[in-house]
Amino acid sequence: MAGGWWDRNVVPRLIRCACAAPGIMDLRAKVVPQARGAVFELGCGGGLNQRFYDTQSVTSFAGLDPSPMGLEQARGEAARKGWQADLREGLGEAIPFEDARFDTAVCTYTLCSVHQPERVLAELARVLKPGGTLLFLEHGAAPDAGVAKWQGRIEPLWTRMMGGCHLTRPVTSSVARAGFAVSPQGQGYMAKTPRFAGWMEWGAAVRPG
């Protein structure tokens, strides 16, 4: 069932629905408005973050997503917001923008599904200016052994059904290992969400330079 038609037509709708849950939107509202200057959003498909950007603080907006359907939704959100947006199709392992282009990078609920998280984080560091900030909000590996055990059991089927989404990837520690100076801003289980999918971490991470 997974792959091909399912990934192109069903997964974007599932993800948009799941990632627009009220609790998740509340977390987006905490993280995204911190963006400043020239902004790049990885995983911009669906356009769910766009309502939270402060247009008085953002001087330009660009994004990348592998889903044509997701990009169509994001472009619709940009039109409703009334701002110019350079939104491109592609993968985070090869971001099609030059070095040191952006002041802020935003990554929400995306590192769980990329093919090579370490490579993606290296690319995010590359396109940020020295001293630029990566704002992240992700779900991932739970700290509790019992929950982590269930994450490992469920992950193979979950990954197939949810467009490559993983449950067991570490979040904040991965960002720190990529060379960012991390300032955690919060973590915890999302209310009214199964604990195997509900562990969230968010924060700001500065590219040294």
C-alpha positions in Angstrom: 0.0 0.0 0.0 2.8 2.4 0.9 4.9 4.0 -1.8 4.0 5.4 -5.2 0.4 6.6 -5.4 0.0 6.4 -1.6 3.0 8.6 -0.9 2.0 11.1 -3.6 -1.7 11.4 -2.9 -2.5 10.1 0.6 0.5 10.9 2.8 0.5 14.7 2.2 -3.1 14.8 3.3 -2.5 12.6 6.4 0.5 14.7 7.4 -1.3 18.0 6.9 -4.2 16.7 9.1 -1.9 15.3 11.8 0.4 18.3 11.8 -2.5 20.8 12.1 -3.7 19.3 15.4 -4.4 22.1 17.9 -1.6 21.2 20.3 0.9 21.1 17.4 -0.3 24.4 16.1 0.2 25.9 19.6 3.8 24.7 19.5 4.3 26.2 16.0 3.0 29.5 17.4 5.8 29.5 20.0 8.6 28.7 17.6 8.0 30.1 14.2 7.5 33.8 15.2 11.1 33.9 16.4 12.2 33.9 12.7 14.0 37.0 11.6 15.6 38.4 8.4 16.0 36.2 5.3 14.2 33.0 6.3 14.4 29.4 4.8 11.9 26.7 5.8 12.8 23.1 5.2 9.7 21.0 4.8 7.5 23.9 3.9 4.8 21.8 2.2 1.3 22.4 3.5 2.1 25.9 4.5 1.1 25.4 8.1 3.8 27.6 9.5 3.2 30.6 7.3 0.4 32.2 9.4 2.9 32.5 12.3 5.7 34.4 10.6 6.0 38.1 11.5 6.1 39.9 8.2 7.6 42.9 10.0 10.6 40.8 11.0 11.0 38.6 7.9 12.6 40.3 4.9 12.4 37.3 2.5 11.0 33.8 2.6 12.1 30.7 0.8 11.2 27.0 1.3 11.9 23.5 0.1 9.7 20.4 0.1 9.7 17.1 -1.9 5.9 16.9 -2.3 4.3 18.6 -5.3 0.9 18.5 -3.5 2.5 20.0 -0.3 4.1 22.8 -2.3 0.8 23.6 -4.0 -0.8 24.0 -0.6 2.1 26.1 0.6 1.9 28.4 -2.4 -1.8 28.8 -1.7 -1.0 29.8 1.8 1.5 32.3 0.6 -1.0 33.9 -1.8 -3.5 34.2 1.1 -0.8 35.8 3.3 0.0 38.1 0.4 3.8 37.8 0.4 6.4 36.6 -2.0 7.7 33.1 -1.4 10.4 31.2 -3.3 9.2 27.7 -2.8 11.0 24.9 -4.5 10.7 21.1 -4.9 13.7 19.2 -3.6 15.4 17.3 -0.7 17.1 18.6 2.4 20.2 16.6 1.6 20.8 19.0 -1.3 19.4 22.4 -0.5 19.4 24.5 -3.8 20.6 27.7 -2.2 24.0 29.2 -1.9 26.2 29.2 1.2 25.5 31.7 4.0 22.2 32.9 2.4 19.8 33.0 5.3 19.5 34.5 8.8 17.1 31.9 10.0 16.2 28.4 9.1 13.0 26.8 10.3 12.5 23.0 10.5 9.3 21.6 12.0 8.3 18.0 11.9 10.7 17.3 9.0 13.9 15.7 10.4 11.8 12.6 11.2 11.3 11.8 7.6 14.5 12.9 5.7 16.8 10.1 4.4 20.0 11.4 6.0 19.4 13.6 9.0 23.1 14.3 9.5 23.5 15.5 5.9 20.4 17.6 6.2 21.6 19.3 9.3 24.9 20.0 7.6 23.1 21.5 4.7 21.0 23.7 7.0 24.3 24.9 8.6 25.7 25.6 5.2 22.9 27.9 4.0 22.8 29.8 7.3 25.0 32.9 7.8 27.6 32.6 10.6 25.6 33.4 13.7 22.3 32.5 12.0 19.7 30.5 13.9 18.0 27.2 13.2 14.6 27.0 14.9 13.5 23.4 15.3 10.3 21.7 16.5 10.3 17.9 16.1 8.9 14.7 17.5 11.3 11.9 18.1 12.8 9.3 20.5 11.1 9.3 23.8 13.3 9.3 27.0 11.2 6.7 28.8 12.3 3.1 28.2 8.8 1.7 27.9 7.7 4.2 25.3 11.0 3.9 23.4 10.5 0.1 23.3 7.1 0.6 21.6 8.5 3.2 19.3 10.9 0.6 18.0 8.2 -2.0 17.5 5.8 0.3 15.7 8.4 2.2 13.6 8.7 -0.2 10.6 5.0 -0.1 9.8 4.7 3.6 10.7 7.5 4.6 8.4 6.0 2.7 5.5 2.5 4.3 6.0 3.6 7.8 6.9 5.9 8.8 4.1 9.2 7.8 5.7 8.5 9.3 9.2 10.6 7.7 11.9 9.7 7.5 15.6 13.1 6.8 17.1 15.3 9.6 15.9 16.9 11.8 18.6 16.1 15.5 18.2 18.1 18.0 20.2 21.2 15.9 20.6 21.3 15.4 16.8 21.2 19.2 16.3 24.0 19.7 18.8 26.1 17.0 17.2 25.8 18.9 13.9 27.9 21.7 15.4 25.1 24.1 16.4 25.0 25.8 19.8 21.6 24.7 21.0 19.3 26.5 23.4 16.5 24.1 24.2 13.1 25.8 24.7 10.9 22.9 25.7 10.1 19.2 25.6 7.4 16.8 26.6 4.6 14.5 25.6 1.8 16.1 23.5 -1.5 15.8 25.3 -4.2 13.6 23.7 -1.6 12.0 21.5 -0.3 8.4 21.8 2.9 8.5 23.7 4.8 6.6 21.0 4.2 9.5 18.6 3.9 12.3 21.1 7.4 13.2 22.4 8.2 16.7 21.2 11.4 18.8 21.5 11.9 22.4 20.3 14.5 25.1 20.5 16.9 27.5 18.8 20.3 26.6 17.6 23.0 29.0 16.4 25.5 28.3 13.7 28.9 29.3 15.1 30.9 31.7 13.0 
